[in-house]
Every structure is written in structure tokens, then in C-alpha cells.
Amino acid sequence: MKHNPSLPIWSVALPLAAAVYYLLGLTSLWAGSIGSLLLMGSVISAVHHAEVVAHKVGEPFGTVILALSITVLEVGLIVSMMIAGGKESAVLARDTVFAAVMLILNGILGACLLIGSVKFHEQFFDRKSATLVLVALVAMLVFALILPNFTVSTSGGTYTAPQLLLIAVAMLIIYATFMLVQTVRHRDYFLADDDDADHHADPPTAKVAAASFVLLLVCLGVVVMMAKGLSPLLEEAVRNMGAPHALVGVIIAVVVLLPEGLAATRAALHNRFQTSLNLALGSALASIGLTIPAVAFVCLMMDLPLMLGLPWKSMILLALSVFTVMLSLNHGKTNVLYGVVLLVNLMVYVFTVVMP
């Protein structure tokens, strides 16, 4: 007998309350605190609706939907804050994408490795899937965040307009090819051993899935509007702390990645590490492979400054994170040490952002 769950009230009420808050235009400190809670609630609602839709369409398309949803959030937040202006907006895309990649590789993946290893001792996955993602991810990271520091047509970690257009197109080609591999040619690499309809709860009805899809779009729009409305308070808070402006990018990345992190850790807790891996690495790939091209096209059309090259300290931390992940995923099974090392990497990264 099929089980057709209805949508929980909170998943509808929270984004609607956030939309009302945004329309009221409240700007006081206490109102900002309430707005932050409503923003988090809208993000959690977004991941719930994305998971409903993902359950309906099945794997690996479900994880692709989640990753694309997160990318829409990230692009919307970055572009809206860059258009708002400010002398430091040129590095906002770089800082946010770099923070997202570091949080995913070290934070989300590290937490999944640790949780799964503690609870189940070892969890298994298809290492070919990890290899495919990492091949594409490394190329994109170099194109977007490393190479701008070594081109000579411009200075200061920037690309010329033709160079930026070429890099954006190259990254889209890589991402599109990966999507073809993940969903068609080598789809079996990304399926868990128990990805059988008989092993899981019945999918939602078409009516519930359609409602969740609409509400997912609403939640994404509300989150972008809320983040734009709260961004002045966020930047002021960072300035009052005396912290570098790069912390703004970290906070944006945390908000954007909260749905993906919750979904990935939940999968690890249920002994579905392949799903956790798909979510984490797929999100990292979408974060850089779609966000950077989208931001690049907007900057080219609106003549906005865009600085992508990372400083040396960040390049070293990025290289350490990618190398550690490569070694951790080389054997097709998890280990508690891998998770601990990645989480320590994250701790050092966040500490050096706050205290450079």
C-alpha cells in the first residue's frame, strides 16, 4: 500500500513568513535577528522540498536537483550583493565560491566521513564516481581561482573580458560533460548498492512532488530576497567585529550550503555514503562550475569588476584540501581519520579567515 505523505505545515509557513518580513522592510537589530531565523527556516524548507522532488525523480537525478538548487541560491546571493555595489564587491564571488568549496570538501565531506565511520566503522562507495568528480573539480578550480594570478594581460588576479568568457565557456563544457557522464553514460557509478525502489519509502505522489517543486522555487526566491535585505546588517556586523571582509563570503556559503549539509549528513547517518558523496562533491562541482560562469556573464554584461585569483595562503589551503580529499577517497571506503583530518583543515581555514 502506497504511503503518500502531505507537506508539513512548517515547510510552507516559514518561507511565507520570511516573504512577509521582507515586504515589511524592517531594519532594526531585533528585526534582523528574527529575519536571520526566518532565513534559516526558509533554507531548511528549501532542502525539504528539494528532497521531496529528488525522491520522486530518483537517483542520481535527485542529487543533481539538490546541487542545482544550491547553485541558484549562491548565484542569486552573489549577484544581488555585487549589484548593490561597494569597493569590496569585486572579490565577493571569489571569496564565496572558495568558502563554499572549502566548506564542502572539509566540512560536509569531513562530517560525513566522521559520522559514518563512528556509527558503522566503515562505509563503502564507488571510487570511480569520486575520481570523475575530482578530475572535473580540479580543472575548474585551477581555471577559476589559480590561473588568474598568472596571466599577464591584466594584474591583480583578474581576467580580460575575452579570457573571462573563454574560462566561463570551458567550465560549462566540463560541467555539461560531467552531467552526461553522471546521468547517462556511467550512471551506475553514482548509484548506491541499495538504490532499489523496494528498499526505500514509497515516493511522493505526483501532486505532492509538483507542490514541492513550486514551493522550492518560492523558497529559493525568498532566500535570495532575504539575504539581499539582510546583507547590510551582515556587512556591518563583520565590520564591527573587526574581521576581514572575506568572512562575509564564508557566512554566505554557510547559509547556502546548509540544505546540502543537512541532506548529506542525514544520508551518512542512514548508511548511504554514496548519496552523501554525490551530494557533497556534486555540490562543490556545481558551486564552481555554474556559479563562476553565471557571475562572469553578469559581470561582462553589466561591466562589473571581478577578481578571481586567490592569495597564496588560500591557494595553499585549497591544495591541501583537494589533496587530502583525493587520498581519503582513493580506497572506496571510509575511515575515521579521514574525517578528522578534513575537519581540522576546516578549523584552520576558518581561523585564518577570522585572524589572517
C-alpha positions as a LaTeX table, in Angstrom:
\begin{tabular}{lrrr}
\hline
Residue & $x$ (\AA) & $y$ (\AA) & $z$ (\AA) \\
\hline
Met1 & 0.00 & 0.00 & 0.00 \\
Lys2 & 1.45 & 3.31 & $-1.06$ \\
His3 & 2.26 & 5.93 & 1.54 \\
Asn4 & 1.62 & 9.45 & 0.23 \\
Pro5 & 2.80 & 11.97 & 2.82 \\
Ser6 & 1.49 & 15.51 & 2.75 \\
Leu7 & 3.74 & 18.53 & 3.06 \\
Pro8 & 4.42 & 19.63 & 6.65 \\
Ile9 & 2.93 & 22.98 & 7.62 \\
Trp10 & 6.25 & 24.47 & 8.68 \\
Ser11 & 7.74 & 23.94 & 5.19 \\
Val12 & 5.07 & 26.27 & 3.81 \\
Ala13 & 4.66 & 28.69 & 6.73 \\
Leu14 & 8.34 & 29.60 & 7.20 \\
Pro15 & 9.04 & 30.90 & 3.67 \\
Leu16 & 5.71 & 32.76 & 3.64 \\
Ala17 & 6.58 & 34.41 & 6.97 \\
Ala18 & 10.00 & 35.32 & 5.55 \\
Ala19 & 8.36 & 36.90 & 2.49 \\
Val20 & 6.10 & 38.98 & 4.75 \\
Tyr21 & 9.13 & 40.07 & 6.78 \\
Tyr22 & 10.94 & 41.17 & 3.62 \\
Leu23 & 7.96 & 43.15 & 2.35 \\
Leu24 & 7.65 & 44.97 & 5.69 \\
Gly25 & 11.22 & 46.25 & 5.25 \\
Leu26 & 12.18 & 46.04 & 8.94 \\
Thr27 & 15.71 & 47.25 & 9.67 \\
Ser28 & 16.18 & 47.27 & 13.45 \\
Leu29 & 18.62 & 44.96 & 15.22 \\
Trp30 & 15.93 & 42.79 & 16.82 \\
Ala31 & 14.13 & 42.57 & 13.49 \\
Gly32 & 17.41 & 41.50 & 11.90 \\
Ser33 & 17.68 & 38.65 & 14.40 \\
Ile34 & 14.16 & 37.50 & 13.55 \\
Gly35 & 14.97 & 37.82 & 9.86 \\
Ser36 & 18.05 & 35.64 & 10.28 \\
Leu37 & 15.94 & 32.91 & 11.89 \\
Leu38 & 13.37 & 33.16 & 9.10 \\
Leu39 & 16.17 & 32.96 & 6.54 \\
Met40 & 17.45 & 29.74 & 8.10 \\
Gly41 & 13.91 & 28.40 & 8.23 \\
Ser42 & 13.44 & 29.16 & 4.54 \\
Val43 & 16.69 & 27.37 & 3.71 \\
Ile44 & 15.59 & 24.29 & 5.65 \\
Ser45 & 12.21 & 24.43 & 3.89 \\
Ala46 & 14.02 & 24.60 & 0.56 \\
Val47 & 16.00 & 21.45 & 1.28 \\
His48 & 12.84 & 19.62 & 2.37 \\
His49 & 11.05 & 20.44 & $-0.88$ \\
Ala50 & 14.17 & 19.64 & $-2.92$ \\
Glu51 & 14.39 & 16.24 & $-1.22$ \\
Val52 & 10.73 & 15.53 & $-1.96$ \\
Val53 & 11.30 & 16.27 & $-5.64$ \\
Ala54 & 14.56 & 14.31 & $-5.58$ \\
His55 & 12.81 & 11.29 & $-4.08$ \\
Lys56 & 10.23 & 11.43 & $-6.83$ \\
Val57 & 12.71 & 11.51 & $-9.72$ \\
Gly58 & 15.17 & 9.04 & $-8.13$ \\
Glu59 & 18.96 & 8.86 & $-8.20$ \\
Pro60 & 21.25 & 10.27 & $-9.42$ \\
Phe61 & 18.86 & 12.95 & $-10.70$ \\
Gly62 & 17.76 & 13.73 & $-7.15$ \\
Thr63 & 21.22 & 14.81 & $-6.05$ \\
Val64 & 21.57 & 16.85 & $-9.25$ \\
Ile65 & 18.37 & 18.74 & $-8.40$ \\
Leu66 & 19.68 & 19.48 & $-4.91$ \\
Ala67 & 23.03 & 20.69 & $-6.27$ \\
Leu68 & 21.39 & 22.92 & $-8.87$ \\
Ser69 & 19.05 & 24.37 & $-6.23$ \\
Ile70 & 22.03 & 25.32 & $-4.08$ \\
Thr71 & 23.74 & 26.90 & $-7.08$ \\
Val72 & 20.68 & 29.07 & $-7.81$ \\
Leu73 & 20.82 & 30.28 & $-4.22$ \\
Glu74 & 24.54 & 31.03 & $-4.43$ \\
Val75 & 24.36 & 32.87 & $-7.75$ \\
Gly76 & 21.36 & 34.91 & $-6.62$ \\
Leu77 & 23.07 & 35.98 & $-3.41$ \\
Ile78 & 26.38 & 36.87 & $-5.04$ \\
Val79 & 24.88 & 38.78 & $-7.97$ \\
Ser80 & 22.41 & 40.72 & $-5.82$ \\
Met81 & 25.18 & 41.80 & $-3.42$ \\
Met82 & 27.57 & 42.67 & $-6.26$ \\
Ile83 & 24.95 & 44.82 & $-7.96$ \\
Ala84 & 24.36 & 46.59 & $-4.64$ \\
Gly85 & 27.93 & 47.77 & $-5.07$ \\
Gly86 & 30.77 & 48.55 & $-2.72$ \\
Lys87 & 34.51 & 48.61 & $-3.27$ \\
Glu88 & 34.89 & 45.08 & $-1.96$ \\
Ser89 & 32.21 & 43.52 & $-4.16$ \\
Ala90 & 34.79 & 42.59 & $-6.83$ \\
Val91 & 36.13 & 39.75 & $-4.64$ \\
Leu92 & 32.76 & 38.62 & $-3.27$ \\
Ala93 & 32.29 & 35.87 & $-5.88$ \\
Arg94 & 35.83 & 34.59 & $-5.32$ \\
Asp95 & 35.52 & 34.59 & $-1.54$ \\
Thr96 & 32.08 & 32.95 & $-1.57$ \\
Val97 & 32.95 & 30.21 & $-4.06$ \\
Phe98 & 36.26 & 29.50 & $-2.34$ \\
Ala99 & 34.48 & 29.34 & 1.02 \\
Ala100 & 31.83 & 27.03 & $-0.44$ \\
Val101 & 34.45 & 24.63 & $-1.83$ \\
Met102 & 36.39 & 24.62 & 1.44 \\
Leu103 & 33.24 & 24.07 & 3.49 \\
Ile104 & 32.09 & 21.25 & 1.23 \\
Leu105 & 35.40 & 19.40 & 0.93 \\
Asn106 & 36.46 & 19.79 & 4.54 \\
Gly107 & 33.22 & 20.42 & 6.43 \\
Ile108 & 30.40 & 18.47 & 4.79 \\
Leu109 & 32.53 & 15.64 & 3.43 \\
Gly110 & 34.61 & 15.51 & 6.61 \\
Ala111 & 31.49 & 15.36 & 8.79 \\
Cys112 & 30.00 & 12.59 & 6.65 \\
Leu113 & 33.23 & 10.57 & 6.82 \\
Leu114 & 33.44 & 11.01 & 10.58 \\
Ile115 & 29.76 & 10.30 & 11.30 \\
Gly116 & 29.64 & 7.26 & 9.05 \\
Ser117 & 32.89 & 5.83 & 10.38 \\
Val118 & 31.92 & 6.30 & 14.03 \\
Lys119 & 28.48 & 4.74 & 13.56 \\
Phe120 & 29.23 & 1.99 & 11.03 \\
His121 & 33.03 & 1.59 & 11.34 \\
Glu122 & 33.39 & 1.57 & 7.54 \\
Gln123 & 31.11 & 2.68 & 4.72 \\
Phe124 & 31.66 & 1.84 & 1.08 \\
Phe125 & 31.25 & 3.76 & $-2.17$ \\
Asp126 & 32.26 & 3.53 & $-5.81$ \\
Arg127 & 35.60 & 5.29 & $-6.02$ \\
Lys128 & 35.17 & 5.73 & $-9.79$ \\
Ser129 & 32.42 & 8.25 & $-9.05$ \\
Ala130 & 34.74 & 10.24 & $-6.77$ \\
Thr131 & 37.52 & 10.15 & $-9.38$ \\
Leu132 & 35.23 & 11.52 & $-12.10$ \\
Val133 & 34.08 & 14.42 & $-9.92$ \\
Leu134 & 37.57 & 15.27 & $-8.70$ \\
Val135 & 39.03 & 15.31 & $-12.23$ \\
Ala136 & 36.45 & 17.89 & $-13.27$ \\
Leu137 & 36.68 & 19.81 & $-9.98$ \\
Val138 & 40.46 & 20.22 & $-10.04$ \\
Ala139 & 40.42 & 21.59 & $-13.60$ \\
Met140 & 37.68 & 24.08 & $-12.72$ \\
Leu141 & 39.42 & 25.21 & $-9.53$ \\
Val142 & 42.62 & 25.93 & $-11.43$ \\
Phe143 & 40.81 & 27.77 & $-14.23$ \\
Ala144 & 38.72 & 29.90 & $-11.88$ \\
Leu145 & 40.84 & 30.58 & $-8.80$ \\
Ile146 & 44.51 & 29.88 & $-9.64$ \\
Leu147 & 45.21 & 30.75 & $-13.28$ \\
Pro148 & 44.09 & 34.44 & $-12.98$ \\
Asn149 & 47.12 & 35.06 & $-10.76$ \\
Phe150 & 49.49 & 34.04 & $-13.57$ \\
Thr151 & 48.02 & 35.69 & $-16.66$ \\
Val152 & 49.89 & 38.83 & $-17.74$ \\
Ser153 & 47.28 & 40.70 & $-19.80$ \\
Thr154 & 45.88 & 42.13 & $-16.55$ \\
Ser155 & 47.13 & 42.29 & $-12.99$ \\
Gly156 & 45.69 & 41.59 & $-9.56$ \\
Gly157 & 44.15 & 38.16 & $-10.15$ \\
Thr158 & 41.79 & 39.27 & $-12.90$ \\
Tyr159 & 40.97 & 38.17 & $-16.45$ \\
Thr160 & 40.42 & 40.29 & $-19.52$ \\
Ala161 & 36.90 & 40.11 & $-20.96$ \\
Pro162 & 37.87 & 37.57 & $-23.70$ \\
Gln163 & 39.78 & 35.46 & $-21.16$ \\
Leu164 & 36.85 & 35.51 & $-18.72$ \\
Leu165 & 34.44 & 34.49 & $-21.47$ \\
Leu166 & 36.72 & 31.62 & $-22.55$ \\
Ile167 & 37.09 & 30.34 & $-18.97$ \\
Ala168 & 33.32 & 30.54 & $-18.38$ \\
Val169 & 32.59 & 28.54 & $-21.54$ \\
Ala170 & 35.32 & 25.99 & $-20.73$ \\
Met171 & 33.87 & 25.41 & $-17.27$ \\
Leu172 & 30.36 & 24.98 & $-18.67$ \\
Ile173 & 31.67 & 22.42 & $-21.17$ \\
Ile174 & 33.31 & 20.43 & $-18.38$ \\
Tyr175 & 30.21 & 20.60 & $-16.20$ \\
Ala176 & 27.87 & 19.60 & $-19.04$ \\
Thr177 & 30.10 & 16.64 & $-19.87$ \\
Phe178 & 30.10 & 15.56 & $-16.26$ \\
Met179 & 26.29 & 15.73 & $-16.17$ \\
Leu180 & 26.19 & 13.47 & $-19.22$ \\
Val181 & 28.52 & 11.00 & $-17.52$ \\
Gln182 & 26.65 & 11.09 & $-14.21$ \\
Thr183 & 23.12 & 10.73 & $-15.53$ \\
Val184 & 23.57 & 8.70 & $-18.75$ \\
Arg185 & 26.84 & 7.05 & $-19.72$ \\
His186 & 28.11 & 5.97 & $-16.28$ \\
Arg187 & 25.02 & 6.43 & $-14.14$ \\
Asp188 & 25.74 & 3.17 & $-12.31$ \\
Tyr189 & 28.90 & 4.67 & $-10.77$ \\
Phe190 & 26.74 & 7.06 & $-8.73$ \\
Leu191 & 24.13 & 4.59 & $-7.51$ \\
Ala192 & 24.35 & 3.12 & $-4.04$ \\
Asp193 & 24.15 & $-0.65$ & $-3.63$ \\
Asp194 & 20.64 & $-0.31$ & $-2.16$ \\
Asp195 & 19.23 & 2.13 & $-4.74$ \\
Asp196 & 16.25 & $-0.11$ & $-5.31$ \\
Ala197 & 12.69 & 1.11 & $-5.06$ \\
Asp198 & 11.84 & $-1.85$ & $-2.80$ \\
His199 & 14.42 & $-0.75$ & $-0.23$ \\
His200 & 13.06 & 2.71 & 0.49 \\
Ala201 & 9.88 & 4.51 & 1.36 \\
Asp202 & 7.40 & 4.95 & $-1.45$ \\
Pro203 & 7.96 & 8.13 & $-3.48$ \\
Pro204 & 5.52 & 11.02 & $-3.05$ \\
Thr205 & 2.56 & 11.38 & $-5.34$ \\
Ala206 & 2.85 & 13.50 & $-8.46$ \\
Lys207 & 0.63 & 16.12 & $-6.79$ \\
Val208 & 2.85 & 16.39 & $-3.71$ \\
Ala209 & 6.01 & 16.44 & $-5.84$ \\
Ala210 & 4.58 & 19.21 & $-8.06$ \\
Ala211 & 3.62 & 21.25 & $-4.99$ \\
Ser212 & 7.12 & 20.80 & $-3.56$ \\
Phe213 & 8.67 & 21.90 & $-6.85$ \\
Val214 & 6.64 & 25.12 & $-6.82$ \\
Leu215 & 7.42 & 25.71 & $-3.15$ \\
Leu216 & 11.09 & 25.02 & $-3.83$ \\
Leu217 & 11.14 & 27.87 & $-6.36$ \\
Val218 & 9.33 & 30.09 & $-3.86$ \\
Cys219 & 11.83 & 29.21 & $-1.13$ \\
Leu220 & 14.80 & 29.93 & $-3.39$ \\
Gly221 & 13.37 & 33.33 & $-4.29$ \\
Val222 & 12.59 & 34.14 & $-0.66$ \\
Val223 & 16.10 & 33.17 & 0.46 \\
Val224 & 17.69 & 35.40 & $-2.16$ \\
Met225 & 15.44 & 38.35 & $-1.23$ \\
Met226 & 16.02 & 37.83 & 2.49 \\
Ala227 & 19.78 & 37.57 & 2.07 \\
Lys228 & 19.82 & 40.74 & $-0.01$ \\
Gly229 & 17.77 & 42.57 & 2.61 \\
Leu230 & 19.94 & 41.34 & 5.47 \\
Ser231 & 23.29 & 41.85 & 3.69 \\
Pro232 & 23.82 & 45.43 & 5.01 \\
Leu233 & 23.33 & 44.17 & 8.57 \\
Leu234 & 25.70 & 41.28 & 7.87 \\
Glu235 & 28.45 & 43.52 & 6.48 \\
Glu236 & 28.03 & 45.95 & 9.37 \\
Ala237 & 28.30 & 43.11 & 11.88 \\
Val238 & 31.50 & 41.87 & 10.23 \\
Arg239 & 32.97 & 45.39 & 10.31 \\
Asn240 & 32.04 & 45.80 & 13.98 \\
Met241 & 33.80 & 42.53 & 14.74 \\
Gly242 & 36.94 & 43.89 & 13.10 \\
Ala243 & 37.05 & 40.77 & 10.91 \\
Pro244 & 38.18 & 40.75 & 7.25 \\
His245 & 35.52 & 41.18 & 4.58 \\
Ala246 & 36.23 & 37.61 & 3.41 \\
Leu247 & 34.17 & 36.47 & 6.39 \\
Val248 & 31.07 & 37.72 & 4.54 \\
Gly249 & 31.75 & 35.14 & 1.83 \\
Val250 & 32.10 & 32.40 & 4.45 \\
Ile251 & 28.77 & 33.33 & 6.06 \\
Ile252 & 27.00 & 33.39 & 2.68 \\
Ala253 & 28.46 & 29.98 & 1.86 \\
Val254 & 27.28 & 28.57 & 5.21 \\
Val255 & 23.72 & 29.79 & 4.58 \\
Val256 & 23.72 & 28.44 & 1.03 \\
Leu257 & 25.21 & 25.06 & 1.94 \\
Leu258 & 23.04 & 24.39 & 4.99 \\
Pro259 & 20.49 & 22.36 & 2.96 \\
Glu260 & 23.19 & 20.31 & 1.26 \\
Gly261 & 25.00 & 19.70 & 4.54 \\
Leu262 & 21.84 & 18.52 & 6.29 \\
Ala263 & 20.94 & 16.19 & 3.43 \\
Ala264 & 24.46 & 14.73 & 3.15 \\
Thr265 & 24.92 & 14.08 & 6.86 \\
Arg266 & 21.44 & 12.56 & 7.07 \\
Ala267 & 22.39 & 10.14 & 4.27 \\
Ala268 & 25.61 & 9.20 & 6.10 \\
Leu269 & 23.63 & 8.51 & 9.27 \\
His270 & 21.46 & 6.09 & 7.28 \\
Asn271 & 24.50 & 4.26 & 5.88 \\
Arg272 & 24.14 & 5.73 & 2.39 \\
Phe273 & 27.59 & 7.22 & 1.95 \\
Gln274 & 27.41 & 7.09 & $-1.84$ \\
Thr275 & 24.49 & 9.52 & $-1.64$ \\
Ser276 & 26.47 & 11.71 & 0.78 \\
Leu277 & 29.40 & 11.68 & $-1.62$ \\
Asn278 & 27.18 & 12.54 & $-4.59$ \\
Leu279 & 25.67 & 15.46 & $-2.68$ \\
Ala280 & 28.93 & 16.85 & $-1.35$ \\
Leu281 & 31.14 & 16.57 & $-4.43$ \\
Gly282 & 28.27 & 17.34 & $-6.79$ \\
Ser283 & 27.54 & 20.50 & $-4.86$ \\
Ala284 & 31.21 & 21.54 & $-4.98$ \\
Leu285 & 31.28 & 20.95 & $-8.72$ \\
Ala286 & 28.06 & 22.90 & $-9.30$ \\
Ser287 & 29.20 & 25.67 & $-6.97$ \\
Ile288 & 32.23 & 26.47 & $-9.06$ \\
Gly289 & 31.20 & 25.08 & $-12.45$ \\
Leu290 & 27.93 & 27.01 & $-12.64$ \\
Thr291 & 28.37 & 29.90 & $-10.22$ \\
Ile292 & 31.57 & 31.30 & $-11.72$ \\
Pro293 & 30.26 & 31.25 & $-15.34$ \\
Ala294 & 26.94 & 32.80 & $-14.26$ \\
Val295 & 28.69 & 35.56 & $-12.30$ \\
Ala296 & 31.16 & 36.06 & $-15.16$ \\
Phe297 & 28.35 & 36.57 & $-17.71$ \\
Val298 & 26.58 & 39.04 & $-15.39$ \\
Cys299 & 29.80 & 40.99 & $-14.81$ \\
Leu300 & 30.53 & 41.10 & $-18.54$ \\
Met301 & 27.03 & 42.34 & $-19.37$ \\
Met302 & 26.89 & 44.91 & $-16.56$ \\
Asp303 & 30.57 & 45.89 & $-16.69$ \\
Leu304 & 31.16 & 44.94 & $-13.05$ \\
Pro305 & 34.68 & 44.34 & $-11.71$ \\
Leu306 & 35.50 & 40.72 & $-10.93$ \\
Met307 & 38.65 & 39.49 & $-9.17$ \\
Leu308 & 39.02 & 35.70 & $-9.05$ \\
Gly309 & 42.67 & 34.94 & $-8.22$ \\
Leu310 & 43.28 & 33.63 & $-4.70$ \\
Pro311 & 46.12 & 34.87 & $-2.48$ \\
Trp312 & 48.95 & 32.44 & $-1.76$ \\
Lys313 & 47.66 & 31.42 & 1.67 \\
Ser314 & 44.30 & 30.44 & 0.22 \\
Met315 & 45.91 & 28.56 & $-2.67$ \\
Ile316 & 47.96 & 26.50 & $-0.20$ \\
Leu317 & 44.90 & 25.65 & 1.90 \\
Leu318 & 42.91 & 24.77 & $-1.22$ \\
Ala319 & 45.69 & 22.49 & $-2.49$ \\
Leu320 & 45.90 & 20.81 & 0.93 \\
Ser321 & 42.13 & 20.23 & 0.99 \\
Val322 & 41.95 & 18.78 & $-2.53$ \\
Phe323 & 44.98 & 16.55 & $-1.94$ \\
Thr324 & 43.55 & 15.27 & 1.35 \\
Val325 & 40.19 & 14.51 & $-0.25$ \\
Met326 & 41.90 & 12.66 & $-3.11$ \\
Leu327 & 43.78 & 10.44 & $-0.66$ \\
Ser328 & 40.68 & 9.95 & 1.51 \\
Leu329 & 38.54 & 8.75 & $-1.39$ \\
Asn330 & 41.19 & 6.60 & $-3.03$ \\
His331 & 40.19 & 3.26 & $-1.48$ \\
Gly332 & 36.42 & 3.20 & $-1.83$ \\
Lys333 & 35.74 & 3.01 & 1.91 \\
Thr334 & 35.61 & 5.45 & 4.79 \\
Asn335 & 37.90 & 5.81 & 7.79 \\
Val336 & 37.50 & 7.94 & 10.91 \\
Leu337 & 40.96 & 9.51 & 10.40 \\
Tyr338 & 39.94 & 10.97 & 7.03 \\
Gly339 & 37.02 & 12.78 & 8.61 \\
Val340 & 39.06 & 14.14 & 11.50 \\
Val341 & 41.83 & 15.48 & 9.24 \\
Leu342 & 39.34 & 17.19 & 6.93 \\
Leu343 & 37.51 & 18.82 & 9.85 \\
Val344 & 40.83 & 20.04 & 11.27 \\
Asn345 & 41.61 & 21.53 & 7.84 \\
Leu346 & 38.28 & 23.36 & 8.05 \\
Met347 & 39.05 & 24.64 & 11.53 \\
Val348 & 42.39 & 26.05 & 10.38 \\
Tyr349 & 40.78 & 27.65 & 7.31 \\
Val350 & 38.03 & 29.40 & 9.31 \\
Phe351 & 40.52 & 30.53 & 11.96 \\
Thr352 & 42.83 & 32.05 & 9.34 \\
Val353 & 39.88 & 33.86 & 7.76 \\
Val354 & 38.94 & 35.50 & 11.06 \\
Met355 & 42.56 & 36.07 & 12.08 \\
Pro356 & 44.63 & 36.29 & 8.88 \\
\hline
\end{tabular}
